[in-house]
Amino acid sequence: MKKPRINRSREVNKEDDALRQRIAEKAYELYQQRGHAHGSDLDDWLEAERQVLSEAASQTKMNSKTLSSRRRRSKEKRTS
């Protein structure tokens, strides 16, 4: 029997779109902070990308620690 395929492309596309949107908003903030000076759009985008991805990585790390802590507490309750 074949294993059912899971189509996650729509889910991934939504996540990608949300990430691109956050980067675009951050890049626009950087542009505004520079006084709307033109000519640094790529620099703004790359800096925004760095900041947003860094925030996302930190959030993922925090979520992972929270999940591990919950699992540990759950296991402790079962063994008590």
C-alpha positions in Angstrom: 0.0 0.0 0.0 1.3 3.4 -0.9 2.0 6.0 1.7 -0.4 9.0 1.3 1.3 12.1 0.0 1.0 15.2 2.2 0.6 18.3 0.1 2.1 21.1 2.2 2.8 23.5 -0.7 -0.2 25.7 0.1 0.8 25.9 3.7 4.4 26.7 2.9 3.3 29.3 0.3 1.2 31.1 2.9 4.2 31.0 5.4 6.5 32.3 2.6 4.0 35.1 1.7 3.7 36.1 5.4 7.5 36.2 5.7 7.9 38.3 2.6 5.3 40.7 3.8 7.1 41.1 7.2 10.4 41.7 5.4 8.8 44.3 3.1 7.2 46.1 6.0 10.6 46.1 7.8 12.4 47.3 4.7 9.9 50.2 4.4 10.5 51.1 8.0 14.2 51.3 7.4 13.6 53.5 4.3 11.4 55.8 6.4 14.1 55.9 9.1 16.6 57.0 6.5 14.4 60.0 5.7 12.9 58.5 2.5 16.3 58.7 0.8 16.3 56.7 -2.5 19.1 54.4 -3.7 19.4 51.9 -0.8 16.5 49.7 -1.5 18.6 46.5 -1.7 20.5 47.4 1.5 17.1 48.0 3.2 15.7 44.7 2.0 18.8 42.7 3.0 18.9 44.3 6.5 15.1 43.8 6.9 15.6 40.1 5.8 18.4 39.7 8.4 16.3 41.2 11.2 13.1 39.3 10.4 14.8 36.0 10.0 16.8 36.5 13.2 13.5 37.3 15.0 11.9 34.2 13.5 14.8 32.0 14.6 14.7 33.4 18.1 10.9 32.7 18.2 11.4 29.2 17.0 14.1 28.6 19.6 11.8 29.9 22.4 8.9 27.8 21.2 11.2 24.7 21.2 12.3 25.4 24.7 8.7 25.9 25.9 7.7 22.6 24.2 10.6 20.8 25.8 9.7 22.2 29.2 6.1 21.1 28.9 7.1 17.6 27.8 9.5 17.4 30.8 6.8 18.5 33.2 4.2 16.1 31.7 6.7 13.2 32.0 7.4 14.2 35.7 3.7 14.2 36.5 3.3 10.7 35.0 6.2 9.3 36.9 5.1 10.8 40.2 
